[in-house]
Amino acid sequence: MKELEIKFIGKDSHGRPVYETEDGLLLKNIELNGVPTQGNLTTVLYNNFDGEPDFPLKYKTKRYVFTVVKEFLRSE
């Protein structure tokens, strides 16, 4: 399994938690109060903060463990 850091950036207009990867990809947690896991995170249509949940990550062949961080550590 690969570890992927995500940063909480707020809740959309439907109260769904929105996270961002270091690469700028937005992810939504479709379980409003759930811990972000591969089973409940989706990509976001058009990568728009208020966009609809799009592709469920549970169907990705690569498996991830998500760690929520306050800031991304930039390696220079």
Phi and psi restraints in degrees (value plus and minus 20) as a CYANA .aco file:
   2 LYS   PHI    -122.4   -82.4
   2 LYS   PSI     116.8   156.8
   3 GLU   PHI    -105.7   -65.7
   3 GLU   PSI     114.3   154.3
   4 LEU   PHI    -148.3  -108.3
   4 LEU   PSI     102.9   142.9
   5 GLU   PHI    -105.0   -65.0
   5 GLU   PSI     115.1   155.1
   6 ILE   PHI    -150.9  -110.9
   6 ILE   PSI     130.3   170.3
   7 LYS   PHI    -137.4   -97.4
   7 LYS   PSI     108.8   148.8
   8 PHE   PHI     -89.9   -49.9
   8 PHE   PSI     107.5   147.5
   9 ILE   PHI    -140.2  -100.2
   9 ILE   PSI     -18.4    21.6
  10 GLY   PHI     118.1   158.1
  10 GLY   PSI    -193.6  -153.6
  11 LYS   PHI    -136.1   -96.1
  11 LYS   PSI     120.1   160.1
  12 ASP   PHI     -96.2   -56.2
  12 ASP   PSI    -196.8  -156.8
  13 SER   PHI     -87.1   -47.1
  13 SER   PSI     -30.3     9.7
  14 HIS   PHI    -125.4   -85.4
  14 HIS   PSI     -11.4    28.6
  15 GLY   PHI      61.2   101.2
  15 GLY   PSI      -7.7    32.3
  16 ARG   PHI    -105.3   -65.3
  16 ARG   PSI     111.4   151.4
  17 PRO   PHI     -82.9   -42.9
  17 PRO   PSI     116.5   156.5
  18 VAL   PHI    -137.6   -97.6
  18 VAL   PSI     113.2   153.2
  19 TYR   PHI    -142.7  -102.7
  19 TYR   PSI     138.0   178.0
  20 GLU   PHI    -148.2  -108.2
  20 GLU   PSI     119.1   159.1
  21 THR   PHI    -105.4   -65.4
  21 THR   PSI     148.8   188.8
  22 GLU   PHI     -82.1   -42.1
  22 GLU   PSI     -45.9    -5.9
  23 ASP   PHI    -103.7   -63.7
  23 ASP   PSI     -20.2    19.8
  24 GLY   PHI      71.3   111.3
  24 GLY   PSI     -14.6    25.4
  25 LEU   PHI     -97.0   -57.0
  25 LEU   PSI     109.2   149.2
  26 LEU   PHI    -109.9   -69.9
  26 LEU   PSI     120.6   160.6
  27 LEU   PHI    -149.9  -109.9
  27 LEU   PSI     123.9   163.9
  28 LYS   PHI    -138.5   -98.5
  28 LYS   PSI     122.6   162.6
  29 ASN   PHI    -114.7   -74.7
  29 ASN   PSI      95.2   135.2
  30 ILE   PHI    -100.3   -60.3
  30 ILE   PSI     -28.1    11.9
  31 GLU   PHI    -118.0   -78.0
  31 GLU   PSI      90.2   130.2
  32 LEU   PHI     -74.5   -34.5
  32 LEU   PSI     -56.8   -16.8
  33 ASN   PHI    -136.1   -96.1
  33 ASN   PSI      -3.2    36.8
  34 GLY   PHI    -106.4   -66.4
  34 GLY   PSI     137.0   177.0
  35 VAL   PHI     -93.5   -53.5
  35 VAL   PSI     115.8   155.8
  36 PRO   PHI     -85.3   -45.3
  36 PRO   PSI     100.3   140.3
  37 THR   PHI    -154.0  -114.0
  37 THR   PSI     149.3   189.3
  38 GLN   PHI     -82.4   -42.4
  38 GLN   PSI     -45.8    -5.8
  39 GLY   PHI     -96.1   -56.1
  39 GLY   PSI     -41.2    -1.2
  40 ASN   PHI    -143.6  -103.6
  40 ASN   PSI     -13.3    26.7
  41 LEU   PHI    -119.9   -79.9
  41 LEU   PSI     124.1   164.1
  42 THR   PHI    -151.2  -111.2
  42 THR   PSI     139.3   179.3
  43 THR   PHI     -93.7   -53.7
  43 THR   PSI     153.6   193.6
  44 VAL   PHI    -139.5   -99.5
  44 VAL   PSI     112.2   152.2
  45 LEU   PHI     -75.2   -35.2
  45 LEU   PSI     106.6   146.6
  46 TYR   PHI      40.7    80.7
  46 TYR   PSI      -4.7    35.3
  47 ASN   PHI      30.5    70.5
  47 ASN   PSI      19.4    59.4
  48 ASN   PHI    -123.8   -83.8
  48 ASN   PSI     111.8   151.8
  49 PHE   PHI     -68.5   -28.5
  49 PHE   PSI     -65.0   -25.0
  50 ASP   PHI    -115.9   -75.9
  50 ASP   PSI      -8.5    31.5
  51 GLY   PHI     -87.6   -47.6
  51 GLY   PSI     141.4   181.4
  52 GLU   PHI     -91.6   -51.6
  52 GLU   PSI     128.8   168.8
  53 PRO   PHI     -76.9   -36.9
  53 PRO   PSI     119.6   159.6
  54 ASP   PHI    -135.7   -95.7
  54 ASP   PSI    -116.7   -76.7
  55 PHE   PHI    -112.9   -72.9
  55 PHE   PSI     101.3   141.3
  56 PRO   PHI     -86.9   -46.9
  56 PRO   PSI     111.3   151.3
  57 LEU   PHI     -89.9   -49.9
  57 LEU   PSI     -36.5     3.5
  58 LYS   PHI     -85.0   -45.0
  58 LYS   PSI     -37.2     2.8
  59 TYR   PHI    -111.5   -71.5
  59 TYR   PSI     -22.5    17.5
  60 LYS   PHI     -91.4   -51.4
  60 LYS   PSI     122.3   162.3
  61 THR   PHI     -95.9   -55.9
  61 THR   PSI     -51.1   -11.1
  62 LYS   PHI     -97.1   -57.1
  62 LYS   PSI     115.6   155.6
  63 ARG   PHI    -121.8   -81.8
  63 ARG   PSI     117.9   157.9
  64 TYR   PHI    -145.0  -105.0
  64 TYR   PSI     132.4   172.4
  65 VAL   PHI    -136.3   -96.3
  65 VAL   PSI     107.7   147.7
  66 PHE   PHI    -119.7   -79.7
  66 PHE   PSI     115.6   155.6
  67 THR   PHI    -141.7  -101.7
  67 THR   PSI     103.6   143.6
  68 VAL   PHI    -105.4   -65.4
  68 VAL   PSI     106.4   146.4
  69 VAL   PHI    -141.2  -101.2
  69 VAL   PSI     138.3   178.3
  70 LYS   PHI    -100.5   -60.5
  70 LYS   PSI     -57.9   -17.9
  71 GLU   PHI    -164.5  -124.5
  71 GLU   PSI     132.2   172.2
  72 PHE   PHI    -105.3   -65.3
  72 PHE   PSI     119.1   159.1
  73 LEU   PHI    -103.8   -63.8
  73 LEU   PSI      99.0   139.0
  74 ARG   PHI    -108.8   -68.8
  74 ARG   PSI     103.4   143.4
  75 SER   PHI    -110.5   -70.5
  75 SER   PSI     105.8   145.8
